[in-house]
Amino acid sequence: MISSLRIISDALPAFVFRKDISTHTQGILNPRTMANLDSQGRGISGAIVIGKRVAYPRESVIAFLAQQVRPRKNRGPSPSQK
């Protein structure tokens, strides 16, 4: 996943507008989810407002994504593999 973050990071502009975040993160983050997290104080840090649009610094987007990474739980073989 870390190499995926590097690929995303290389493609991000200096600031990512909330409405475009899904496109820039290959669908990992949703603008509505980010708006909800921002309203709860749990969103991406360093957000700025330009007119009526919210933008996030590239480094803050990458740091937020890195915090979301967790190992997948191994549930064992599926019933068809037993």
QUIVENRA-V896219 format. One line per field, one symbol per residue. ss: DSSP state (H for helix, E for strand, C for the rest). burial: 1 if it has 16 or more other C-alpha atoms within 10 Angstrom, else 0. A space follows every 10 residues. Layout:
ss: ???
burial: ???
This chain:
ss: CHHHHHHHHH HCCCEEEHHH HHHHCCCCCC HHHHHHHHHC CCCCCCCEEE CCEEEEEHHH HHHHHHHHCC CCCCCCCCHH HC
burial: 0000100110 0100111110 1101100011 1001100000 0011001000 0000111111 1100100000 0000000000 00
